[in-house]
């Protein structure tokens, strides 16, 4: 074989079209998807910003949409007490759901990481609540579990000699948190279980050989390695739970009073029920801004 012969791989690389060797070519292939993603996510956001500096009444379209600047923001942030209550409720409910779901998810992930018969079936059953629609979840909890007359918890309370408790009327936030925790615990469990399965078995075995207890193994090896997965679970859980709406709409309607009125539900009440996008221009309201 001649020493001047070009290897087949090098020849193929030389023969490759110049346009395919450009670093920007993969970006050009991704460009349509990127454009679509930007349009679908940023266009509604920009439109919302445009609406927020105008006044708009759905029941009086003939009034048009007049420019009001930052008037809507000033009223919402400084004067609208109902909006502030909704923000506080949203933070409390979100923190409760994410925190409890994370702890329960970690506990279940540690259990399912162990080897036992039918482990695959148990994992599948544990994931099932995450695929239940929020409205269906709320109907089940409201009528089968928390109903003050024939609910499961009512039967349990009366069987043990305790008085009946209307949970959604007495402890509405706790009721909403319980519903959402049942739904979101499998989500946290899946993420943390993936982190547990990615642990280095050599490190764990070395720690056991050195005499590390189960508690020390969990504290100094498992938890540090799960740090990134915990951050991901908290981030994604917070993003999704901040938008909680179905459970509140079905179970409490934002009540009693405004005890479970969150920002998404407040937006729904203001726009869909009151037909007010910018109440400052509403003929039946003297308020100065909108809560959209």
CORKANOR-V587195 format. One record per residue. N is the residue number from 0. OMEGA is omega in whole degrees, -180 to 180 (999 if undefined). BURIAL is 1 if it has 9 or more other C-alpha atoms within 8 Angstrom, else 0. Layout:
n: <N/N>
omega: <OMEGA/OMEGA>
burial: <BURIAL/BURIAL>
//
This chain:
n: <0/1/2/3/4/5/6/7/8/9/10/11/12/13/14/15/16/17/18/19/20/21/22/23/24/25/26/27/28/29/30/31/32/33/34/35/36/37/38/39/40/41/42/43/44/45/46/47/48/49/50/51/52/53/54/55/56/57/58/59/60/61/62/63/64/65/66/67/68/69/70/71/72/73/74/75/76/77/78/79/80/81/82/83/84/85/86/87/88/89/90/91/92/93/94/95/96/97/98/99/100/101/102/103/104/105/106/107/108/109/110/111/112/113/114/115/116/117/118/119/120/121/122/123/124/125/126/127/128/129/130/131/132/133/134/135/136/137/138/139/140/141/142/143/144/145/146/147/148/149/150/151/152/153/154/155/156/157/158/159/160/161/162/163/164/165/166/167/168/169/170/171/172/173/174/175/176/177/178/179/180/181/182/183/184/185/186/187/188/189/190/191/192/193/194/195/196/197/198/199/200/201/202/203/204/205/206/207/208/209/210/211/212/213/214/215/216/217/218/219/220/221/222/223/224/225/226/227/228/229/230/231/232/233/234/235/236/237/238/239/240/241/242/243/244/245/246/247/248/249/250/251/252/253/254/255/256/257/258/259/260/261/262/263/264/265/266/267/268/269/270/271/272/273/274/275/276/277/278/279/280/281/282/283/284/285/286/287/288/289/290/291>
omega: <-178/179/180/180/179/178/-177/-179/179/179/179/180/178/-177/-179/179/-177/-177/179/-180/-180/179/-176/-177/176/178/177/177/-180/-173/179/179/180/179/179/-180/180/-179/-176/-179/-174/180/176/179/179/178/177/177/179/178/-173/179/176/174/-173/177/-176/-178/179/-178/-179/179/-180/-179/-178/-180/180/178/-178/-178/-179/-180/-177/179/-176/-175/-173/-172/-174/-178/179/178/179/176/179/178/179/178/180/-180/-179/-178/-180/180/179/-178/-177/-178/-178/179/-180/180/179/178/177/179/180/179/178/179/-177/176/178/179/177/-178/177/-179/179/178/180/178/180/180/-180/-179/-172/-178/-178/-178/177/179/-179/-180/177/177/-180/179/180/-179/-176/-173/-176/-175/-172/179/-176/-179/-175/179/-178/-179/176/177/180/-180/-178/179/180/177/179/178/178/178/173/-171/-177/176/-177/-179/-174/180/179/178/178/179/180/179/-176/178/178/-178/-172/176/177/178/178/-178/-179/-179/-179/177/175/177/179/-179/179/179/177/-180/-180/-180/-179/179/178/178/179/177/179/175/179/177/179/-180/178/177/179/-175/-171/-179/-174/-177/178/180/178/-175/-179/-179/176/178/179/180/180/-179/-179/179/180/-180/-177/-175/176/-179/-176/-177/-172/-179/-179/-179/-176/-169/-171/-176/179/-176/-4/-174/176/-173/-180/177/177/-179/178/-180/177/176/179/-180/-175/-175/-173/-178/-179/-179/180/170/175/-176/-179/-180/-179/180/-179/-180/179/180/-170/-179/-178/178/-175/999>
burial: <0/0/0/0/0/0/0/0/0/0/1/0/0/0/0/0/0/0/0/0/0/0/0/0/1/0/0/0/0/0/0/0/0/0/0/0/0/1/0/0/0/0/1/0/0/0/0/0/0/0/1/1/1/1/1/1/1/0/0/0/0/0/0/0/0/0/0/1/0/0/1/1/1/1/1/1/1/0/0/1/0/0/1/1/1/1/1/1/1/1/1/0/1/1/1/1/1/1/0/1/1/1/0/1/1/1/0/1/1/1/0/1/1/0/0/0/0/0/1/0/0/0/1/0/0/0/1/1/1/1/0/1/0/1/1/0/1/1/1/1/1/1/1/1/1/1/1/1/0/0/1/1/1/1/1/0/1/1/0/0/0/0/0/0/0/1/1/1/0/0/1/1/1/1/1/1/1/1/1/1/1/1/1/1/1/1/1/1/1/1/1/1/1/0/1/1/0/0/0/0/0/0/0/1/0/0/1/1/0/0/0/1/0/0/0/1/1/1/1/0/1/1/1/0/1/1/0/0/1/1/0/1/1/1/0/0/1/1/0/0/1/1/0/1/0/1/1/1/1/1/1/1/1/1/1/1/0/1/1/1/1/1/1/1/1/1/1/1/1/1/1/0/0/0/1/1/1/1/1/1/1/1/0/0/0/1/0/1/1/1/1/0>
//
